[in-house]
Amino acid sequence: MKPVYILGGAQTDFARNWTKEGKTFMSMFREVVEDGLKEVGLDYEEIKRLNKENRIAVFVGNFDMEQYANQGHLGAFLTEVHPSFYGVPGARYEAACASGSVAIQSAHTHIRAGDYDVAIVVGIEIMKTVNSVIGGDFLGTAAYYEKESKGVKFPFPKLFGRLADEIIHRYGSKIGVDRIMDNLAEISRINYSNAKLNPLAQTRTWFMNKEQACSRGTPNNSIVGGRLAISDCSQVTDGAALVVLASYEYAKEFSKKTGRSFNQMAIIKGWGHRVAPITFSAKIEESKNNSFILPWTRQAIMDAYKRANLDIDQIDVIETHDCFTSSEYVAISAFGITEPGNEYQAIEEEVISFDNPSKKRKIPINPSGGLMGDGHPVGATGVRMVLDIYKQVTDQAGNYQVKGAKNGVTLNIGGSATTSMSFVIGRIE
């Protein structure tokens, strides 16, 4: 079956607070669509033509606009951007923090099936309409709300604090608790450092060094869940991202019409999608005899590798779901960089560092800054990850470009690693 092509896309500036600007989610929708289409070179007349021929559809990833902005039915809102979208099929897709990825996967499936030739995928979330306590309660619906979130202040830091506890329970006697916590702090430092190279990252002007990340429990870095502090957390972010996917036939047609080289495009080589038990306790119970703490996350990545006919030795760059430092820590072995229990080696030997000065093999994780540095507008994150890997493998990532990147992989998780989605994206050979 012919691959699905990525023509390009755009993201908003994740540092912005749209409510303070006096703007709504619709302003964000309009901006990301117009910027994304301009970046790709897809104009409204072409959208009209494709719509007339029933060759285009819209896929919107969003987690919780109903609570944050009192609005549902987001798949129809591109009609508010421009009349060219009147009649274009559109729907909203939701899987908590993996909402953007399930929107991409749905678009990918429709193109592979021959239903459409072009898919416009938008991930969007506006989160700064409420204070952090209310927002934390909204986010709690990504877990089993009645069992894990109801009446709990900031439930997700506590859930991923339990993941840090499980890392220490399994490996603390071998590695040492302080060493594990030091490596979690180094993950934070790396992501914040990378974000300074990204002109759209939320924390590009923020300060974070290793000493600050290690100073958990101090007034400037208070504890938020178990052993985890503010420095271990991703951001509350307003933002949107867009990518345009296309069939081989349309990519060829588009290249001829616009003069855009195939080298400016990328392809989705593989994908993986798995769902684990929804409660965190059930996940840990399920994995107690498994070498991987999150076996279904590992399986989603392995499915993506298998479909791409690649393995970790052929991956040059990774964008992973660092909602907390503990989630990135366990992802290191899930990607196959190390064996489970040896994740600290990849951190200490600078394998995952973008600024690794050694000549050893490196696989930078989150050169964009990830969720901690770039930002985490929940429904947009999966789309943003795919966009960043597209930029990497087409040599368009600017100051955070991984030199010579040919293949990259994403990991986007929803809930407490309940839904795991992975895409392998590569150059067109």
C-alpha positions in Angstrom: 0.0 0.0 0.0 1.3 3.5 -0.9 2.5 5.7 1.9 0.8 8.8 3.2 2.7 12.0 2.6 3.1 15.0 4.9 3.0 18.3 2.9 3.8 20.5 5.8 2.0 22.6 8.4 2.3 25.2 11.2 1.9 25.8 14.9 0.9 28.9 16.9 3.3 30.5 19.4 2.8 28.4 22.5 3.8 31.3 24.8 0.7 33.2 24.1 -2.3 33.6 26.4 -5.2 34.0 24.1 -7.7 35.0 26.8 -5.5 37.8 28.0 -5.3 39.0 24.4 -9.1 39.2 24.4 -9.3 36.3 21.8 -11.2 33.1 21.7 -10.4 29.6 20.4 -11.8 30.7 17.1 -9.1 33.2 16.7 -6.6 30.4 17.3 -8.4 28.2 14.8 -8.3 30.9 12.1 -4.6 31.7 12.6 -3.3 28.2 12.5 -5.4 27.2 9.5 -4.4 30.3 7.5 -0.7 30.0 8.5 -0.6 26.3 7.9 -2.2 26.5 4.4 0.1 29.4 3.5 3.2 27.4 4.7 2.1 24.4 2.6 1.0 26.3 -0.4 -2.6 25.1 -0.4 -5.0 27.9 -1.2 -8.7 28.2 -0.8 -9.5 27.8 -4.5 -7.7 24.4 -4.4 -9.7 23.4 -1.3 -12.9 24.3 -3.3 -11.8 22.1 -6.2 -10.9 19.2 -3.9 -14.2 19.5 -2.1 -16.1 19.5 -5.3 -14.4 16.3 -6.3 -14.9 14.8 -2.7 -11.2 14.4 -2.2 -10.6 16.4 1.0 -11.6 16.1 4.7 -10.9 17.8 8.0 -9.8 16.1 11.2 -9.7 18.0 14.5 -8.0 16.7 17.6 -9.2 18.2 20.9 -9.5 17.0 24.5 -11.9 19.3 26.4 -13.1 22.4 24.7 -16.5 21.8 26.3 -15.1 22.6 29.7 -12.4 25.1 28.8 -14.5 27.1 26.3 -18.0 25.8 26.6 -17.9 24.6 23.0 -18.2 21.2 21.2 -18.7 20.1 17.6 -15.2 21.4 16.6 -15.1 19.4 13.4 -17.4 22.0 11.9 -15.5 25.1 12.8 -13.2 25.3 9.8 -16.4 26.6 8.1 -15.9 29.7 10.3 -12.4 30.2 8.9 -13.4 30.4 5.2 -16.5 29.5 3.1 -14.3 27.1 1.0 -14.8 24.6 3.9 -18.6 24.6 3.4 -19.4 21.0 2.6 -16.0 19.5 3.5 -16.4 16.5 5.8 -15.1 17.2 9.3 -15.1 15.7 12.8 -13.5 16.0 16.1 -11.3 13.2 17.7 -10.6 12.7 21.3 -8.2 10.5 23.3 -7.1 12.8 26.2 -3.5 14.0 25.6 -3.3 11.7 22.5 -6.2 13.5 20.8 -4.0 15.0 18.1 -2.5 11.7 17.3 -5.8 9.9 16.9 -6.9 12.7 14.6 -3.8 12.1 12.5 -4.3 8.3 12.6 -7.9 8.7 11.4 -6.8 11.0 8.6 -4.0 8.6 7.7 -6.4 5.6 7.6 -8.9 7.4 5.3 -6.2 8.4 2.9 -4.7 4.8 2.8 -8.2 3.5 2.2 -8.6 5.8 -0.8 -11.5 7.7 0.7 -9.8 11.1 0.4 -6.6 12.4 -1.2 -6.0 15.3 1.2 -6.6 15.7 4.9 -6.2 18.8 7.0 -5.5 17.9 10.6 -5.8 20.5 13.3 -4.9 19.9 17.0 -6.2 22.6 19.3 -6.6 23.4 23.0 -7.2 26.6 24.9 -6.4 26.0 28.6 -5.8 29.4 30.2 -9.5 30.3 30.5 -9.5 29.0 34.1 -7.2 28.9 37.1 -4.8 26.0 37.7 -7.0 24.2 40.2 -10.0 24.2 38.0 -7.9 23.3 35.0 -6.3 20.4 37.0 -9.8 19.1 37.7 -10.7 19.3 34.0 -7.6 17.3 33.2 -8.6 14.8 35.8 -11.3 13.5 33.4 -8.4 12.0 31.3 -8.0 9.5 34.1 -10.9 7.5 35.7 -12.5 10.6 37.3 -14.6 9.0 39.9 -11.8 6.7 41.1 -8.6 8.7 40.6 -9.4 12.4 40.2 -12.6 13.5 42.0 -11.8 15.7 45.0 -8.0 15.4 44.3 -6.1 18.6 43.8 -3.9 18.3 40.7 -4.5 14.6 40.1 -2.1 14.1 37.2 1.1 15.2 39.0 0.1 12.7 41.7 -0.4 9.9 39.1 2.9 10.5 37.4 4.5 10.9 40.9 3.3 7.3 41.4 5.2 6.4 38.2 8.3 7.9 39.7 7.7 5.9 42.8 7.4 2.7 40.6 10.7 3.5 38.9 12.3 3.8 42.3 10.6 0.7 43.6 12.0 -1.4 40.7 15.4 0.2 40.2 16.2 2.2 43.3 18.2 -0.5 45.1 20.3 -1.0 42.0 20.8 2.6 40.9 20.1 4.6 44.1 17.1 6.9 44.7 19.2 10.1 44.5 20.7 9.1 41.2 17.2 8.5 39.7 15.9 11.8 40.9 19.1 13.5 39.6 18.4 12.0 36.2 14.8 13.2 36.3 16.2 16.7 36.9 18.6 16.3 34.0 15.6 15.5 31.7 14.0 18.8 32.8 17.2 20.7 32.2 17.6 19.2 28.7 14.0 20.1 27.6 14.2 23.6 28.9 17.6 24.1 27.3 16.3 22.8 23.9 13.3 25.1 24.1 15.6 28.1 24.0 16.4 27.2 20.4 12.7 27.0 19.4 11.2 30.4 18.4 7.6 29.1 19.2 8.3 27.4 22.5 6.4 28.5 25.6 9.5 28.5 27.9 12.1 29.9 25.4 12.7 32.9 27.7 12.4 31.0 31.0 15.3 30.0 33.3 16.0 26.4 34.3 19.3 24.8 35.1 20.3 21.6 36.8 20.6 23.2 40.3 17.0 24.6 40.0 15.6 21.3 38.8 17.2 19.5 41.7 16.0 21.9 44.3 12.7 20.1 44.8 10.6 21.2 47.8 12.0 24.7 47.9 9.8 27.9 47.6 10.9 28.2 43.9 10.3 24.6 43.1 7.5 23.2 45.2 6.4 19.6 45.3 3.2 18.9 43.2 2.9 15.1 43.3 4.8 12.6 45.4 8.5 13.2 44.7 7.8 15.4 41.6 8.1 19.2 41.7 7.1 22.0 39.4 10.3 21.5 37.4 9.2 17.9 36.6 6.0 19.1 35.0 4.9 20.0 31.5 3.1 23.3 30.9 -0.4 24.6 30.8 -0.6 25.9 27.3 -2.9 27.6 24.7 -2.0 26.4 21.3 -2.8 24.8 18.0 -0.9 22.9 15.3 -1.8 21.8 11.8 -0.5 19.3 9.3 -1.6 18.5 5.8 -1.6 14.8 4.7 -1.9 13.6 1.2 -2.0 10.5 -1.0 0.9 9.7 -3.3 -1.3 10.6 -6.3 -2.1 14.1 -4.9 1.5 14.6 -3.6 2.7 14.0 -7.2 0.0 16.3 -8.6 0.8 19.0 -6.0 4.5 18.8 -6.7 4.0 19.3 -10.4 1.5 22.1 -9.9 3.4 24.1 -7.3 7.0 23.2 -8.2 7.6 21.9 -4.6 10.2 19.2 -4.5 9.4 15.8 -2.9 12.4 16.6 -0.7 10.2 19.2 1.1 7.7 16.4 2.0 7.9 13.4 4.3 6.1 10.1 4.6 4.5 8.3 7.5 6.4 5.0 7.5 4.8 3.3 10.5 2.3 3.7 13.3 1.3 2.1 16.5 -1.8 2.5 18.7 -2.4 0.6 22.0 -4.7 1.1 25.0 -3.8 0.0 28.5 -6.0 -0.4 31.6 -7.4 3.1 32.4 -6.5 3.2 36.1 -2.9 3.6 37.1 -3.1 0.8 39.7 -4.3 -1.6 37.1 -1.4 -0.7 34.8 1.1 -1.4 37.5 -0.6 -4.6 38.5 -0.6 -5.7 34.8 3.1 -4.9 34.4 4.5 -6.4 37.6 5.9 -9.4 35.8 7.0 -7.5 32.7 10.4 -5.9 32.2 8.7 -2.7 31.0 6.7 -0.6 33.5 4.4 0.5 30.7 4.3 -2.6 28.3 1.5 -1.3 26.1 3.4 1.9 25.5 6.4 -0.2 24.5 4.1 -2.3 22.2 2.7 0.8 20.4 6.3 1.9 19.6 7.2 -1.6 18.5 4.2 -1.8 16.2 5.3 1.5 14.6 8.8 0.2 14.1 7.5 -3.1 12.6 5.2 -1.3 10.1 8.1 1.0 9.1 10.5 -2.0 8.8 12.9 0.0 11.0 14.3 -0.2 14.5 15.9 2.1 17.0 19.3 1.9 15.3 17.8 3.7 12.2 16.0 6.4 14.2 17.8 9.8 14.3 15.4 11.9 16.4 12.5 11.5 18.9 9.6 13.6 20.1 8.2 12.0 23.2 5.5 12.8 25.7 7.3 14.4 28.6 4.2 15.4 30.5 6.4 14.7 33.5 10.0 13.7 33.8 8.9 10.3 34.9 7.1 9.7 31.6 10.2 10.5 29.6 12.4 8.4 31.8 10.4 5.2 31.1 10.0 6.1 27.4 13.8 5.8 27.0 13.7 2.0 27.3 10.3 1.8 25.5 12.0 3.3 22.4 14.7 0.7 22.8 17.5 3.1 23.5 18.4 1.1 26.6 17.1 -2.0 28.4 14.5 -1.4 31.1 16.3 -0.3 34.3 19.2 1.2 32.4 17.5 4.4 31.3 19.9 6.4 33.4 22.8 5.4 31.1 21.3 7.2 28.1 20.9 10.3 30.2 24.3 10.3 31.9 26.1 9.4 28.7 24.3 12.3 26.8 22.8 9.9 24.2 19.5 11.8 24.3 21.0 15.4 24.5 20.6 17.6 21.5 23.8 19.4 22.4 25.8 16.2 22.9 29.4 17.2 22.1 30.7 13.6 21.9 31.2 11.7 18.7 29.2 8.8 20.1 25.9 7.7 18.7 23.2 10.0 19.9 19.4 10.1 19.5 18.2 13.5 20.6 14.9 13.4 22.5 12.7 16.5 22.2 15.0 19.0 20.4 11.9 21.1 20.2 11.7 21.4 24.0 9.0 18.8 24.2 5.9 19.3 26.4 8.0 20.7 29.2 9.7 23.3 27.1 7.7 23.8 23.9 4.3 23.5 25.8 1.4 21.1 26.1 -1.9 22.3 24.6 -3.4 18.9 25.2 -5.3 18.3 21.9 -2.6 19.9 19.8 0.4 18.0 21.2 0.2 14.9 18.9 -0.1 17.1 15.8 2.8 19.3 17.0 5.0 16.2 17.5 4.4 15.0 13.9 5.0 18.5 12.6 8.3 18.7 14.4 9.5 15.3 13.2 8.4 16.3 9.6 10.6 19.5 10.0 13.5 17.4 11.2 13.6 14.9 8.4 13.1 17.6 5.7 15.8 19.8 7.2 13.5 22.6 8.2 13.8 22.7 12.0 16.1 25.7 12.1 18.2 26.2 15.3 17.1 22.8 16.7 17.7 20.8 13.5 19.3 17.4 14.1 21.9 17.2 11.4 21.3 14.5 8.8 18.0 13.3 10.4 16.4 10.8 8.0 13.9 9.0 10.3 12.1 10.1 13.5 9.6 8.7 15.9 6.9 10.2 18.1 5.3 8.9 21.3 2.1 10.6 22.4 0.2 9.3 25.4 -3.3 10.0 26.8 -4.2 9.7 30.4 -1.7 8.0 32.7 -0.2 6.2 29.6 -3.6 4.7 28.9 -3.7 5.5 25.2 -0.2 5.3 23.5 0.3 6.3 19.9 3.5 6.4 17.9 4.4 7.4 14.4 7.6 6.8 12.4 8.2 9.6 9.9 10.9 9.7 7.4 12.5 11.3 4.3 11.3 10.2 0.9 14.1 8.1 -0.4 
